[in-house]
Amino acid sequence: MAVEIKERGHVRLPAFLERGFSDLRREVVARRRCSMCGTCAAFCDKIGIEDGEPRFIEDYDTVCGLCYTVCPRTFLPRAEIEQKIFGKVSNDDDVLGVYRACYEARTKKADVGERGQDGGVVTSILAYALATEAIDCAVLTTANGDWRPRTEVARDYEALKEGAGTKYTLYPSVIGVREAQEEGCSAIAFVGLPCQIQGLRKAETANANQPYELRIDGVKLLIGLFCTKNYNEELLDFVNEQVPLERVKKFDIKGKELLVYDNDGGVVSISLNDLEVFVGDGCSVCTDFTAELADISVGSVGSAEGWSTVITRTERGDELVRGASESGYIEVKDIKAKGLELIKRQAVKKRKRVEETEL
Ligand SMILES: Cc1cc2nc3c(=O)[nH]c(=O)nc-3n(C[C@H](O)[C@H](O)[C@H](O)COP(=O)(O)OP(=O)(O)OC[C@H]3O[C@@H](n4cnc5c(N)ncnc54)[C@H](O)[C@@H]3O)c2cc1C
């Protein structure tokens, strides 16, 4: 079937994709599917994130189509993206998506180990990539002393370390990719959640000729984080009533508890059931546990305490993990069969959760 192509605003869209921001608002935001990834705002300077959702901040072309095209929640041509990025397509039984290898790994840098969430592997791979000039910056989600997240365009080792650690808070971090580009970076790494990786891959594969303001070809590395669900900022207000946020050293989720470690060595445990009310709307429709479209995916499930699970998916991802290991940034060993089984179980659980919600 021949597809009619029309020129609209920034993009050339097949006629059947002629949709604009009002469609995105209706189909995604109003239906509470928005993941607050920030991809729409990163690609269009007329869109901003206000009160936890994307809004127009300027007059607009109603059917420009750019935001609708890159949003991970409007549609996700997974097979097409996999074919373009990985050269093959996963089937329903490949619950971890397309991948090359799966490891347990941890940093060999003591100062990263102190700050890293699990094995400090994300920070260490980025440090190796910066040192070897594979990238010239990394877009991170960092936090101030009060744990409110913000994006940081990290260009050196100290800034990478500042960004280490998990913030269990939704934040439109993809916007940071645009900031990096505006600061003149041309080999950008991005670390983010599965939804954010999906948005960037959609942009990368949608149509090579699209004259985006944000030059997606400057994004050289996508590190995805495993994710079961994420929480809105009200979570922080809730925690603050029990432990003042400026005294919190680290958050961690273990089993069915959120653990809040304070600077004095104390730990407060909060049941995840009590936090369900803060879970982001868009998480309810997400089926991607391991950030299946990333170059490298990293999480904690499947590895021992103090180690991270690392899945490499592209040649670039493989090379960086191998290089970081050979250059003494990380130590790496094959994942145990039991660990791999655990990851797969979590991935299936997330997919089933959505199937059950949609019944
Ligand atoms: C919301 C959330 C939910 C998660 N859920 C799971 C889970 O269910 N199971 C599991 O195994 N792992 C989960 N992870 C991943 C895990 O917490 C660690 O991030 C991962 O193991 C990497 O650890 P590390 O020590 O190698 O990373 P580090 O070296 O500490 O680096 C962490 C990186 O994560 C980035 N980051 C932190 N918070 C955010 C955020 N909110 N959005 C985008 N980027 C962020 C930072 O910029 C930093 O680059 C989750 C992470 C997040 C952010």
The ligand as a MOL file (V3000), in Angstrom:
LIG
                    3D

  0  0  0     0  0            999 V3000
M  V30 BEGIN CTAB
M  V30 COUNTS 53 58 0 0 0
M  V30 BEGIN ATOM
M  V30 1 C 12.1610 5.0030 39.4940 0
M  V30 2 C 13.1110 3.8270 39.4740 0
M  V30 3 C 12.6200 2.5540 39.6950 0
M  V30 4 C 13.4810 1.4530 39.6630 0
M  V30 5 N 12.9680 0.1880 39.8560 0
M  V30 6 C 13.7860 -0.8760 39.8110 0
M  V30 7 C 13.2580 -2.1870 39.9960 0
M  V30 8 O 12.0470 -2.3640 40.2090 0
M  V30 9 N 14.1290 -3.2350 39.9470 0
M  V30 10 C 15.4750 -3.0650 39.7120 0
M  V30 11 O 16.2170 -4.0580 39.6680 0
M  V30 12 N 15.9870 -1.8340 39.5140 0
M  V30 13 C 15.1940 -0.7410 39.5660 0
M  V30 14 N 15.7070 0.5090 39.3590 0
M  V30 15 C 17.1400 0.6580 39.0390 0
M  V30 16 C 18.0330 0.7150 40.2780 0
M  V30 17 O 17.4270 1.4690 41.3140 0
M  V30 18 C 19.4040 1.3510 39.9480 0
M  V30 19 O 19.1940 2.5840 39.2960 0
M  V30 20 C 20.2300 0.4750 39.0270 0
M  V30 21 O 20.4600 -0.7780 39.6500 0
M  V30 22 C 21.6050 1.1320 38.7250 0
M  V30 23 O 22.3770 1.1620 39.8810 0
M  V30 24 P 23.8750 1.6790 39.8120 0
M  V30 25 O 24.4330 1.6670 41.2080 0
M  V30 26 O 24.5960 0.9440 38.7500 0
M  V30 27 O 23.6480 3.1860 39.3010 0
M  V30 28 P 24.3430 4.5450 39.7610 0
M  V30 29 O 25.7750 4.5060 39.3930 0
M  V30 30 O 23.9640 4.8790 41.1640 0
M  V30 31 O 23.6120 5.5730 38.7690 0
M  V30 32 C 22.2180 5.7520 38.8330 0
M  V30 33 C 21.7800 6.5320 37.6020 0
M  V30 34 O 20.3620 6.5680 37.5990 0
M  V30 35 C 19.9190 7.8490 37.1730 0
M  V30 36 N 18.6250 8.1120 37.8160 0
M  V30 37 C 18.3520 8.1300 39.1320 0
M  V30 38 N 17.0490 8.3980 39.3370 0
M  V30 39 C 16.4880 8.5600 38.1380 0
M  V30 40 C 15.1700 8.8710 37.6950 0
M  V30 41 N 14.1470 9.0800 38.5520 0
M  V30 42 N 14.9420 8.9840 36.3620 0
M  V30 43 C 15.9460 8.7990 35.4790 0
M  V30 44 N 17.2220 8.4890 35.8370 0
M  V30 45 C 17.4880 8.3690 37.1440 0
M  V30 46 C 21.0000 8.8090 37.6420 0
M  V30 47 O 21.0780 9.8970 36.7730 0
M  V30 48 C 22.2760 7.9600 37.6010 0
M  V30 49 O 22.9520 8.1710 36.3810 0
M  V30 50 C 14.8760 1.6360 39.4120 0
M  V30 51 C 15.3580 2.9350 39.1950 0
M  V30 52 C 14.4960 4.0260 39.2060 0
M  V30 53 C 15.0390 5.4170 38.9590 0
M  V30 END ATOM
M  V30 BEGIN BOND
M  V30 1 1 1 2
M  V30 2 1 2 3
M  V30 3 2 2 52
M  V30 4 2 3 4
M  V30 5 1 4 5
M  V30 6 1 4 50
M  V30 7 2 5 6
M  V30 8 1 6 7
M  V30 9 1 6 13
M  V30 10 2 7 8
M  V30 11 1 7 9
M  V30 12 1 9 10
M  V30 13 2 10 11
M  V30 14 1 10 12
M  V30 15 2 12 13
M  V30 16 1 13 14
M  V30 17 1 14 15
M  V30 18 1 14 50
M  V30 19 1 15 16
M  V30 20 1 16 17
M  V30 21 1 16 18
M  V30 22 1 18 19
M  V30 23 1 18 20
M  V30 24 1 20 21
M  V30 25 1 20 22
M  V30 26 1 22 23
M  V30 27 1 23 24
M  V30 28 2 24 25
M  V30 29 1 24 26
M  V30 30 1 24 27
M  V30 31 1 27 28
M  V30 32 2 28 29
M  V30 33 1 28 30
M  V30 34 1 28 31
M  V30 35 1 31 32
M  V30 36 1 32 33
M  V30 37 1 33 34
M  V30 38 1 33 48
M  V30 39 1 34 35
M  V30 40 1 35 36
M  V30 41 1 35 46
M  V30 42 1 36 37
M  V30 43 1 36 45
M  V30 44 2 37 38
M  V30 45 1 38 39
M  V30 46 1 39 40
M  V30 47 2 39 45
M  V30 48 1 40 41
M  V30 49 2 40 42
M  V30 50 1 42 43
M  V30 51 2 43 44
M  V30 52 1 44 45
M  V30 53 1 46 47
M  V30 54 1 46 48
M  V30 55 1 48 49
M  V30 56 2 50 51
M  V30 57 1 51 52
M  V30 58 1 52 53
M  V30 END BOND
M  V30 END CTAB
M  END
